Amino acid sequence: MIKAAAVDKRGRPIVIVGLSVKNMALLRQGRPIEVDLKEFGIAEGGTLVIMGGETEATIMAELSALLGKPEGPG
């Protein structure tokens, strides 16, 4: 995987994630890729999660299982 942070030609921040065939195979196996945002120069950190699935609904179901139910009204 290639990870980089840069500035685009308009002067705006850009985050780059380049996936290898091996990375894409992990996604096809239902194994999300997690990257620490500090690797992109975001001092407070956090996590970038890269996921894949057959459909957006499949990905949302996987996210729901990972994160649980949203809090708040509704």
C-alpha distances in whole Angstrom, upper triangle without the diagonal:
4,6,10,14,16,20,20,23,26,25,23,20,16,13,10,7,5,5,6,9,9,7,10,12,12,13,15,17,17,15,13,10,11,10,13,14,16,12,13,17,19,21,22,19,18,16,13,13,12,14,15,19,22,23,23,26,24,21,24,26,22,22,26,26,23,25,28,31,31,34,37,39,39
4,7,10,13,16,17,20,22,21,20,17,14,11,7,6,5,7,8,12,12,10,13,16,15,16,19,20,20,18,16,12,13,11,13,14,15,11,11,15,17,19,21,18,18,16,14,15,13,16,18,21,24,25,25,28,26,23,25,28,25,24,28,28,25,26,30,32,32,35,37,40,40
4,7,10,14,15,19,20,19,17,14,11,8,6,5,7,9,11,15,15,13,15,18,17,17,20,21,21,18,16,12,12,9,10,10,11,8,7,11,13,16,18,15,15,13,11,13,12,16,18,22,25,25,24,27,26,23,25,27,24,23,26,27,24,25,28,31,30,32,35,37,38
4,7,10,12,15,17,16,14,11,8,6,5,7,9,12,15,18,19,16,18,21,21,20,23,25,24,22,19,15,15,11,12,10,11,8,6,9,12,15,17,15,16,15,13,15,15,19,21,24,27,28,26,29,28,25,27,29,27,25,29,29,26,27,30,32,31,33,36,38,39
4,7,10,13,14,12,11,7,6,5,6,9,12,15,18,21,22,19,21,24,23,22,26,27,26,24,21,18,16,13,13,10,10,8,5,7,10,13,15,14,15,15,13,16,16,20,22,26,29,29,27,30,29,26,27,30,28,26,29,30,27,27,30,32,31,32,34,37,37
4,6,10,11,9,8,6,5,7,8,11,14,17,20,24,25,22,23,27,26,25,28,30,29,27,24,21,20,16,16,14,14,12,9,10,12,15,18,17,18,18,16,19,19,23,25,28,31,31,29,32,32,28,30,33,31,29,32,33,30,30,34,35,33,35,37,39,40
4,7,8,5,5,4,6,9,10,14,16,20,23,26,28,25,26,30,29,28,31,33,32,30,27,24,23,20,19,16,16,15,12,12,14,17,19,19,20,21,19,22,22,25,27,30,33,32,30,33,33,30,31,34,33,30,33,35,32,32,35,36,34,36,37,39,40
4,5,5,5,6,6,10,11,14,16,20,23,26,28,25,26,29,29,28,30,33,32,30,27,25,24,21,21,18,19,18,14,15,17,20,22,22,22,22,20,23,22,25,26,29,31,31,29,32,33,30,31,34,33,31,34,36,33,33,36,37,35,37,38,40,40
4,5,7,10,10,13,14,18,19,23,26,29,31,28,29,32,33,31,34,36,35,34,31,28,28,25,25,22,23,21,18,19,20,23,26,25,26,26,24,26,25,28,29,32,34,33,32,35,36,33,34,37,36,34,37,39,37,36,39,40,38,40,41,43,43
4,6,9,10,14,16,19,21,25,28,31,33,30,30,34,34,32,35,37,36,35,31,29,28,26,26,22,23,22,19,19,20,23,25,25,26,26,24,26,26,29,30,33,35,33,31,35,36,33,33,37,36,34,36,39,36,35,39,39,37,38,39,40,41
4,7,9,13,15,19,21,25,28,31,32,30,30,34,34,32,35,37,36,34,31,28,27,24,24,20,20,20,16,16,17,20,22,22,24,24,23,25,25,28,30,33,35,34,32,35,36,33,33,37,36,33,36,38,35,34,38,38,36,37,38,40,40
4,6,10,13,16,19,23,26,29,30,27,28,32,31,29,32,34,33,31,28,25,24,21,21,17,18,18,14,14,15,18,20,20,20,21,19,22,22,25,27,30,32,31,29,32,33,29,30,33,32,29,32,34,32,31,34,34,32,33,34,36,37
4,7,10,14,16,20,23,26,27,24,25,29,28,26,29,32,30,28,24,22,20,18,17,14,14,14,10,11,11,14,16,16,17,17,16,19,19,22,25,28,30,29,27,30,31,27,28,31,30,27,30,32,29,28,31,32,30,31,33,35,35
4,6,10,13,16,20,23,24,21,22,25,25,23,26,28,27,25,22,19,18,15,16,13,14,13,9,11,12,16,17,16,17,16,14,17,16,20,21,25,27,26,24,28,28,24,25,29,27,25,28,30,27,27,30,31,29,31,32,35,35
4,7,10,13,17,20,21,18,18,22,21,20,23,25,23,22,18,15,14,12,12,10,12,10,7,10,11,14,16,14,14,13,11,13,13,16,19,22,25,24,22,26,25,22,23,26,24,22,25,27,24,24,27,29,27,29,31,34,34
4,6,10,13,16,17,15,16,19,19,18,21,23,22,20,17,14,14,12,13,12,13,11,9,12,14,17,19,16,16,14,12,13,12,15,17,21,23,23,22,25,25,21,23,26,24,22,26,27,24,25,28,30,29,31,33,36,36
4,6,10,13,14,11,12,16,15,14,17,19,18,16,14,11,11,10,12,12,14,11,10,14,15,18,19,16,16,13,10,11,9,13,14,18,21,21,20,23,22,19,21,24,21,20,24,25,22,23,26,28,28,30,33,35,35
4,7,10,11,9,10,14,14,13,16,18,18,17,15,12,13,12,15,15,17,14,13,17,18,22,23,20,19,16,13,13,11,13,14,18,20,21,21,24,23,20,23,25,22,22,26,26,24,25,29,31,30,33,36,38,38
4,7,8,6,6,10,10,10,12,15,15,14,12,10,12,12,16,16,18,16,16,19,21,24,24,21,20,17,14,13,10,12,12,15,18,19,19,22,21,18,21,23,20,20,24,24,22,24,27,30,30,33,36,38,37
4,5,5,6,9,10,11,13,14,16,14,14,12,15,15,18,19,21,18,19,22,24,26,27,24,23,20,17,16,13,14,14,17,19,21,22,25,22,20,24,25,22,23,27,26,24,26,30,32,33,36,39,41,40
4,5,5,6,9,10,10,12,15,14,14,13,16,17,21,22,24,21,22,26,27,30,30,27,25,22,19,17,14,14,13,16,17,20,21,24,21,20,23,25,22,23,27,26,24,27,30,33,33,37,40,42,41
4,5,5,6,9,10,11,13,11,12,11,15,16,19,21,23,20,22,25,26,29,29,25,24,21,18,16,14,14,13,16,18,21,22,24,21,20,23,24,21,22,25,24,23,26,29,31,32,36,39,41,40
4,5,5,6,9,10,11,9,9,8,11,12,16,18,20,18,19,22,23,26,26,22,20,17,15,13,10,10,11,13,16,18,19,21,19,17,20,21,18,19,22,22,20,22,25,28,29,32,35,37,37
4,5,5,6,9,10,9,10,9,13,15,19,20,23,20,21,25,25,28,28,24,22,19,16,13,10,9,8,11,13,15,17,19,16,15,18,19,17,18,22,21,20,22,25,28,29,32,35,37,36
4,5,5,6,9,9,10,11,15,17,21,23,25,23,24,27,28,30,30,27,24,21,18,16,13,11,10,11,13,16,18,20,17,16,19,20,17,19,22,21,20,23,26,28,30,33,36,38,37
4,5,5,7,5,7,8,12,14,18,20,23,21,22,26,26,28,28,24,21,18,16,13,11,9,9,11,14,16,17,19,16,14,18,18,15,16,20,18,17,20,23,26,27,30,34,36,35
4,5,5,5,6,7,11,14,18,19,22,21,21,25,25,27,27,23,20,17,14,11,8,6,5,8,11,13,14,16,13,11,14,15,12,14,17,16,15,18,21,23,24,28,31,33,32
4,5,7,9,11,15,18,21,23,26,24,25,29,28,31,30,27,24,20,18,14,12,9,7,7,9,12,14,15,12,11,15,15,13,15,18,17,17,20,22,25,26,30,33,34,33
4,6,9,11,15,18,21,24,26,25,26,30,29,31,31,27,24,20,19,15,13,10,9,9,11,14,16,17,13,13,16,15,12,15,18,16,16,19,21,24,26,29,33,34,33
4,6,10,13,16,19,22,25,24,25,28,27,29,28,25,21,18,16,12,11,8,7,7,10,12,13,14,10,9,13,12,9,11,14,13,12,15,18,20,22,26,29,31,29
4,7,10,13,16,19,22,20,22,25,24,26,25,22,19,15,14,10,9,8,8,10,13,15,16,16,13,11,14,14,10,12,15,13,12,15,18,21,22,26,29,31,30
4,6,10,13,15,18,17,19,22,21,23,22,18,15,12,10,7,6,5,7,10,14,15,14,16,13,10,13,13,10,10,14,13,10,13,16,19,20,23,27,29,28
4,7,10,13,15,14,15,19,18,20,20,16,14,10,8,6,5,7,9,13,16,18,17,19,16,13,16,17,13,13,16,16,13,15,19,22,22,25,28,31,30
4,7,9,12,11,13,16,15,17,16,12,10,6,6,5,6,9,12,16,19,20,19,20,18,15,17,18,14,13,16,16,13,14,18,21,21,23,27,29,29
4,6,9,8,9,12,12,14,14,10,8,6,5,7,8,12,15,18,22,23,21,23,21,18,19,21,18,16,19,19,16,17,20,23,23,25,28,31,31
4,5,6,8,10,9,10,10,6,6,5,6,9,12,15,18,22,25,26,24,26,24,21,22,23,20,18,21,21,17,17,21,24,23,25,27,31,31
4,5,5,7,6,8,8,5,5,5,6,10,12,16,19,23,26,26,24,26,25,21,22,24,22,19,22,23,19,18,22,24,23,24,27,30,31
4,5,5,5,6,7,5,7,9,10,13,16,19,23,26,30,30,28,30,29,25,26,28,25,22,25,26,22,21,25,27,26,27,30,33,34
4,6,7,9,11,8,10,10,10,13,15,18,22,25,29,29,27,30,28,25,26,28,25,23,26,26,23,23,27,29,28,29,32,35,36
4,6,9,11,9,10,11,10,14,15,19,22,25,28,28,26,29,28,25,25,28,26,23,26,27,24,23,27,29,28,29,31,34,35
4,6,9,8,11,12,13,16,18,22,25,29,32,32,29,32,31,27,28,31,28,26,28,29,26,25,29,30,29,30,32,35,36
4,6,5,8,10,11,15,17,21,24,28,31,30,28,30,30,26,26,29,26,23,26,27,24,22,26,27,25,26,28,31,33
4,5,9,12,14,17,20,24,27,30,34,33,31,33,32,28,28,31,28,25,28,29,25,24,27,29,27,27,29,32,34
4,7,10,13,16,19,23,26,29,33,32,29,31,31,27,26,28,26,23,25,26,22,21,24,25,23,24,26,29,31
4,7,10,13,16,19,23,26,30,29,27,28,28,24,24,26,23,20,23,23,20,18,22,24,22,23,25,29,30
4,7,10,13,16,20,23,26,26,23,25,24,20,20,22,20,17,19,20,16,15,18,20,19,20,22,26,27
4,6,10,13,16,19,23,23,20,22,21,17,17,19,17,14,17,17,14,13,17,19,18,20,23,26,27
4,7,10,13,17,20,20,18,20,19,15,16,18,16,13,16,17,14,14,18,20,19,21,24,27,27
4,6,10,13,17,17,15,17,15,12,13,15,12,10,14,14,11,12,16,18,18,20,23,26,26
4,7,11,14,14,13,15,14,10,13,15,12,11,15,15,13,14,18,20,20,23,26,28,27
4,7,11,11,10,12,10,7,10,12,9,9,13,13,12,13,16,19,19,23,25,27,26
4,7,8,9,11,9,7,10,12,10,11,14,15,14,16,18,20,21,25,27,29,28
4,5,7,8,6,5,9,10,9,11,14,14,14,17,18,20,21,25,28,29,27
4,7,8,6,8,11,11,11,14,16,16,17,20,21,22,23,27,29,30,28
4,5,5,7,9,10,11,13,14,16,17,18,20,20,21,25,27,27,25
4,5,5,6,9,10,10,12,14,15,16,17,18,18,22,24,24,22
4,5,5,6,9,10,10,12,14,15,15,15,16,20,22,22,20
4,5,5,6,9,10,11,12,14,15,16,17,21,24,24,22
4,5,5,6,9,10,10,12,14,15,16,20,22,23,21
4,5,5,6,9,10,10,11,12,12,16,19,20,18
4,5,5,6,9,10,10,11,13,17,19,20,18
4,5,5,6,9,10,12,14,18,21,22,20
4,5,5,6,8,10,11,15,18,20,18
4,5,5,5,7,9,12,15,17,15
4,6,6,8,11,14,18,19,18
4,6,9,11,14,18,20,20
4,7,8,11,14,17,17
4,7,9,13,15,15
4,6,10,11,11
4,7,9,9
4,7,9
4,7
4
